[in-house]
């Protein structure tokens, strides 16, 4: 019976903890300074790759 009384508080605490975890996963490296430079995106990899025509002769 006591759980019914504390259910809203437990639910709010659980949502708060989940929200903090999501924020840490999303913005943690930027906030904590773990990554000094951004990882390259697909456009940068395309410029570094070697493209040539393939001939089947």
N, C-alpha and C positions, 0 to 999 in steps of 0.2 A: 504494500500500500504506500510505503514511503517513496518508492520509485516514481509513482504517479505525481507526487508533489514536486520532485526534483527534475522531472523530465524536461521542462522548458530550459532550465539552467544548464543541464547536461547537453542538450541539443545545441544551445547557443555556444557553449564552450567547444564542442566538437566542430562546429562550423568555423569558429575563430581559428582553431588549431589547423584545420584543413586550409583555410585561407592563408595563414602564415606560411605553411609549407609550400603552397603554390607560389606565393610571392618570392620565397627563397629560391625555389627552383627556377623561376623566370628571371629574376633580377639579381640573384646572388653573386655571380661572377663580377658584375659591374659594381655592385655596392661594396663588396669586400675587396675589390681590386685584385682578384685572382688572375684575371686574363689581362695582359698588358696591351695586346693588340687583338683586333677582331679576326676571326677565322675567315679565310677567303671564301667568297661566294662563287656561284657557278660561272658568272661572267669572267672572273679572273682565271678560273681553271680553263675556260674555253680559249682564252688568249695564250695560255702556256702550252696548250696541247698542239700536237703536230697533226695536221690534216693533209691528206693527199688522196688522189684518185686511186682506186684499186682496179687493175685491169686483169681480166680473166682470159689470158691468151694461151 
